[in-house]
Amino acid sequence: MHSRFRNGILLLSILLFVLVLCYTFFPYYTNKQNNFKELTAFQKQVDSLKEIEQKERVQYKQRPFNPNFISDYRGYSLGLTPEQLDKIYQYRKQGKWINSTADFKNVTGVSDSLLAIISPMFKFPEWLNNNNKPREYKSNKFPIKSFKQKGNLNVVTVQELQEDLGIPDFIADKIIKHRNKFKGYVDDIQLKDVSGLYEYHYNKILSSYTVKTPSKINRINLNNASVKELMEIPYFDFETALEVKDFVEANNGISNFEELGKIEGFSLEKIDRLALYLTLK
């Protein structure tokens, strides 16, 4: 073989070897840099999520709650021992309820120092707190018309509310829109749900108007109702319906609507409105 030809083959072999080395190591270096950037970005995301989670834990820990429905997680985060939590669960299994801070201490045996920290977060049903308060009766400032003399709240117009009673136009409009949402009022009490309606205007309207043609509804038996049926109630969303369903099943039914106040976060402010759509029999 000619020496020049042999040298050409050797040079070509060296060039191919160099190319193979570049192909092998250069992409690795580039990928390594890219991987490092991706890992750095991912770590930042993880740190951010951890920070958010920590904030949510603090907020959850400080949120008011009904001690009758305290969870293991919340109990541990507040400093309660497993034995103290078990005492609460056993107490509830007997059909008994914790209705005060004193009850909580008697049941759990928690120390005074810890009780002083967590008791401000206790949230008991309003009807328990107000049960022994004397009722205040205020005199009506408006002349009360007879049922026959009053207009029909389910047909009154925005213009009539403005001209006859001096109700602000935006409030009168809300009253009618709220009525349309319910496809007609069932009871006068539903006026209280109108946002921005002061008690003065509420009393003034009911002195001249009342529900004469209630919207026709089929009341649902709460003790037998499904979640889907409960969601048909104007005051229930999915989450509320699910909580109520679970509570009813856990207690083998309820005999009084006020028992719903024992559900954590459940407000009894609209219990009289719920009774318009529900029955316990």
C-alpha positions, 0 to 999 in steps of 0.5 A: 500500500502506498505510504500516502494512501496509508497516511490518508486512512490513518488521518481519516480514522483519527478524524472519525475517532475525534468526532465520536468523542465529541458526539459522546461527551458534548451532549452529555455536558449540555444535558447535564447543564439542562438537568441542573437547571430543571432540578433547580426550578423543580426545587424552587417549586417544591420549596414554594409548595412547602411554604404554602402548605405550612401557611395552610396548616397554621390557618387550619390550626387556628380556625374555629371548630366544634370540639365534638367533631375534632379530627385526629390531625387537628387534635395532634396539632393542638397538643392533645394526646391520643388518649384524650382524643379517644375520650372524646370519641368514646363520649360521642359514641354514647350519644353525648355532646360537649356543649361548653369549655367545662364539658371539654375539660371534664371529658378529656382531662386536658391541662388548664394551660393547654385549655387556655390556648385552644378554648378560644377556638371552640365554636359551639352552635349559636342556639346553645349560647343564646338558649338562656338569653331573654328574648327582646321584643321591639315594638313595630314602628309601622301600622300592621295591616290585616292579611286581606289588606296586605299585598302579595309579596310574590307579585309585587314589582320593583316600582311598587316597592319604591313608590309605596314604601320608599325602598331603594331601587337597588334593594327592590331589584335584589328582592325581586331577583331573589324571589325569581331565584326561588321561583317564588317565596315560600314564606316571608322569612326568606326576605332576610336572605336578601343581601343589604336589606336592613331590618328597618326595610324588612319590617316596613315591607312585611307591614304591607306585604306578605306571601299570599301565594306560596311557591309549591314545593315537596318537602324532603324527609331529611332523615332519608334524603340522598345527597342529590335530593339535598342539593335541590334545597336552595340553601345547600351546596354539594359540600353542605349536603354531603356533610349533612348526609354523613351527620344524619347517617352517623346519628341514625337520623335526627329529631330536631333541626337544631342538631345540625348545629353540631356539624363543624362550620354549619350555621343555624342562622337559616334553620327556619328557612331550611325547615320550609323545604325539609321534614323529619318525618 
